[in-house]
Amino acid sequence: MPRLLGLDFGTGGIRVGVFDLDSRTMLGEREVQYPTRHPNPGWAEQSPTDWWDALGQASRGLMRDLGSPFIDGVCAATTASTVVACKQDGTPLRPSLLWMDCRAAEEAARTARSQHPVLAYAGGSDAAEWLVPKAMWLSRHEPEVYAGAEIICECLDYINFKLTGLWVGSRMNATCKWNYDSVKRRFPDELYAEFGIPDLAAKLPGDIKAVGAPIAPVSAAAAEHLGLVNRPVLAQGGIDAHTGIAGAGTLRPGEHLLIGGTSIVHLFQLATEAPVTGFWGPYPHALVDDYWLVEAGQVSAGSVMSWYARDMFGLDPQQRAALVQEASALPVGGTGLLTLDYFMGNRTPYRDPLLRGAVLGLALSHTRADLYRSAVEAVALGSANVFRRIQDLGIPCNRIVSSGGYAKNPLWLRATVDAMGMPVELLGQTNLTLVGTAASAATGAGLFDDLFAAADAVAQPVTLVEPDLAAHARYGELLQDYLEATELLAPLSRRLASRQLEGPR
């Protein structure tokens, strides 16, 4: 009766779950929130100590709920590019720069001017969200912090250190976000020097391990903090959404994973290297050996809907549900509004952190339901735009598996399926990241030979959602408006975003 502990550090909080391998079920979950601060427009920060405190609270509570079970393996997955500058002993020197923090836009633009061959794995440049541009920003704007940082790492590395006392990097994160050359198995010191941070490699966790590889048993202190009765082996994890590939069983070429949450992530693997202009990647060996991982995404998704319903309209959960129901009754495009979903920039296919959101066509007759409906349609059109690019590149797509916020918001699910015009296998309320960490933990504990076998062993049931072709045709018309508005407003959007990043004058 193997039982596996998964740790999912999301944007708003930590969720822990114990997965029973025999029954393929999650025996229980616990979630604890931690705060995010936005000291300036486009900035987002969290305290690393909040992560650790929240993990202990959630895990101890879950262990009590389940009667303190024996745990066979542990694995963590976290938001990517949530960057920590700390001492060797883990003491943070400043708040972490959250993944969505886009203060390093100028530094990211600088990476696009490099001709270093390793950048081909990242589509030619780094994103403002990633560790390297953020390290460049720290070196330039907070030189005392950068100089004093003995370790610059991600949330995952910090948590794994707190669990084992070892600084170990994930091959996934390093390949996808640090410009690590996973083919030659080296950090590109010459590239870091070109970017003005020649000592970065010495500050990064240097022991790079593949997802699912064993790291070490958790320490006695960590086991006590988590409320564990034994010291299970910690397996290497990775990026939260990317780890969901194992949970969804979409590791093979032609299978796509679509996860909707605060942001949206589109993930798939290629059997051979191929150009994917407008996407991130292809990343060699990022998840499993001899496959090329490709990432696309939308920075603002569920966050836009929450911003409207909770922050702007001030609705409680019951009122938000009523708003979704009211907006669902409106026809596709029936509001006469067009919303652009670039509230925190764009990942795919424009790779532009300076794009910003907009609402066009407003009249005094428009209601909250109209605004919300148009925002949902905008996020769905963003997804359709990504799949339009996938088709243009000739990338095979014979299966789409989805999970996350889509299962909680039927309007968002229906809009996305109809806008893309493709059937989607929905995993309901399943937390794919937790299931993926269970697969990785099982691999690290030696229960399976590889991640493919472990993914098959944790597979979850799905519900097939078919598109409404008439609605898809209407979304096709809206997509043309969306593309035109993006092109027309982009120069103004960039000017406004630049002023936001400069702060008050």
C-alpha positions, -999 to +999 in steps of 0.1 A: +000+000+000+025+027-011+016+062-001+032+093-016+032+129-003+029+156-029+036+192-023+022+219-047+034+254-041+011+276-061+008+314-064-016+318-035-007+289-012+006+254-006-015+223-012-004+190+001-019+156-007-013+119+001-018+097-029-026+060-025-009+041-054-031+009-051-064+027-054-051+056-076-068+081-053-058+111-032-066+101+004-066+137+015-055+172+008-048+203+029-042+239+017-028+269+035-025+304+020+004+328+020+003+365+010+017+382-021+028+418-021+028+442-050+051+471-040+050+486-075+030+480-107+042+448-124+060+437-092+051+407-071+069+394-040+065+367-014+084+357+018+102+323+015+097+318+053+059+320+046+062+290+022+079+269+049+056+279+077+026+272+055+040+238+044+044+227+080+009+238+089-007+221+059+013+188+062+009+184+100-028+190+096-031+164+068-011+138+087-034+142+117-064+139+094-051+106+080-038+091+112-001+096+106+004+072+077+038+058+067+050+078+036+070+060+009+081+091-011+079+129-012+081+153-041+076+191-044+065+212-074+064+249-073+058+280-095+086+285-119+110+314-117+100+325-082+135+336-074+152+336-039+184+353-030+198+339+002+227+328+022+241+292+021+222+284+052+189+294+035+185+328+052+167+351+026+182+385+019+150+400+005+115+389-005+114+365-034+105+377-069+073+359-078+070+342-112+046+369-124+069+398-115+079+415-147+103+442-134+131+426-155+115+434-189+145+455-199+169+427-189+148+402-209+150+424-239+188+424-236+189+386-237+172+387-271+203+405-286+226+376-277+236+351-304+246+324-279+234+290-293+219+278-260+192+305-263+178+285-293+163+262-266+144+291-252+132+304-286+159+330-289+155+349-256+146+347-219+113+360-205+111+387-180+097+362-155+128+339-156+156+335-131+184+349-154+168+383-162+157+386-125+193+379-114+204+406-139+179+430-124+191+423-089+227+428-099+218+462-115+193+476-091+202+459-057+239+452-061+244+447-024+218+419-023+232+402-054+268+404-041+258+391-007+237+362-021+256+330-017+226+312-034+203+324-061+176+298-067+140+291-072+112+283-047+117+246-055+154+246-046+147+265-014+120+240-003+142+210-012+170+225+008+147+230+038+137+194+035+171+178+031+199+204+038+211+200+002+212+225-026+200+206-056+187+220-089+159+205-110+170+197-146+136+209-157+138+243-141+175+247-150+168+238-187+136+259-190+145+289-169+182+292-163+197+286-198+213+254-185+226+234-214+211+200-207+227+185-238+263+194-227+253+193-190+268+226-182+260+262-172+268+287-199+293+309-179+301+329-211+265+338-216+261+349-180+292+370-184+277+386-215+247+395-194+268+411-167+265+384-141+296+363-146+294+347-112+258+335-115+267+298-120+286+298-087+255+310-069+231+285-085+225+250-071+251+231-090+239+195-085+213+191-113+190+161-111+162+149-134+126+150-124+119+118-103+155+113-094+161+105-057+178+134-037+180+121-001+158+112+028+141+142+044+160+154+075+147+145+110+139+182+116+120+184+083+101+152+091+090+167+124+081+200+108+058+181+083+044+158+110+058+126+094+064+094+114+093+083+090+119+099+068+109+092+032+131+098+002+127+132-014+125+129-052+134+158-075+104+178-087+099+206-111+077+234-123+041+229-110+023+229-143+050+209-161+049+183-134+012+179-142+023+163-175+030+131-155-003+135-137-022+138-169-003+111-188+005+134-217+042+126-219+041+113-255+043+134-287+008+145-300-006+148-264-011+183-251-018+194-215-038+226-209-039+238-173-061+268-163-053+286-131-041+321-122-023+317-155-027+292-183+000+268-194+001+248-226+026+219-226+036+192-250+067+172-260+083+166-293+101+134-304+128+155-322+140+190-321+119+214-343+116+252-345+087+266-324+088+303-330+067+322-305+068+294-279+093+286-252+116+258-262+120+232-274+139+222-242+159+190-245+157+164-217+137+189-195+112+163-182+124+130-195+155+119-215+155+122-253+123+143-256+119+180-263+095+199-240+076+229-254+058+255-232+033+281-242+011+301-219-010+331-209+002+351-180-033+364-170-062+340-170-081+331-138-065+361-123-084+384-146-117+368-136-108+370-099-098+406-104-132+415-118-154+394-095-135+398-062-114+430-064-135+452-087-170+440-080-164+430-044-185+398-047-184+369-022-182+333-034-220+329-037-223+361-056-194+352-079-212+319-087-243+339-096-222+362-118-208+332-137-244+319-142-256+353-155-227+357-178-232+321-191-267+330-204-252+356-227-245+346-263-209+344-277-199+379-285-233+392-275-219+419-252-205+439-281-173+442-261-138+431-269-113+425-241-076+419-244-063+396-217-027+409-214-030+423-179+005+411-170+020+409-205+019+381-230+039+348-231+026+332-263+028+339-291+040+375-288+065+370-259+059+406-249+059+415-212+048+451-220+014+443-235-014+453-213-051+446-209-079+466-226-117+467-228-131+481-261-166+490-270-178+502-236-212+519-232-231+530-202-256+502-207-230+475-200-233+454-169-210+435-146-221+403-164-212+418-197-177+428-185-171+394-169-184+375-200-161+395-223-131+388-200-137+351-201-140+352-239-107+371-240-089+344-221-105+318-243-094+337-274-059+338-260-059+300-258-073+298-294-045+320-305-020+297-291-035+267-308-037+286-340+001+290-338+005+253-330-014+244-362+006+269-382+038+252-371+025+218-381+028+203-346+006+172-342-022+175-317-044+144-314-053+147-277-059+176-252-061+169-215-072+198-192-076+205-155-074+233-130-097+262-129-117+249-159-134+223-137-146+251-113-158+276-139-182+260-165-183+293-185-145+294-188-144+257-198-171+260-224-156+292-239-122+276-242-134+244-258-156+263-283-129+289-291-103+262-298-129+240-316-113+209-303-125+182-279-109+183-245-106+155-218-114+171-185-099+158-153-125+173-131-114+185-097-081+165-099-050+185-089-027+174-117+004+188-100-002+167-069-008+136-090+024+144-110+044+148-078+030+114-067+044+099-099+077+115-094+079+105-058+071+069-067+099+070-093+123+084-067+113+058-042+122+031-067+086+018-072+089+022-110+117+021-135+108+055-151+084+083-151+064+069-180+055+038-160+047+059-129+025+082-150+005+052-163+001+039-127-014+072-114-037+079-144-071+095-135-105+092-152-116+119-176-148+134-191-148+143-228-161+178-236-169+184-273-170+218-289-201+236-302-192+242-339-216+271-343-201+288-313-166+280-327-175+299-359-185+329-339-153+327-318-134+326-351-149+361-360-140+374-325-104+361-329-099+383-359-110+413-339-087+402-311-057+399-334-065+433-350-069+450-317-036+435-304-017+448-334-032+483-333-029+488-296+005+472-290+026+504-294+004+524-270+003+495-246+041+493-244+044+530-237+018+528-209+035+497-194+069+514-195+055+543-175+040+519-150+073+502-145+090+535-140+067+542-111+054+576-099+072+607-111 
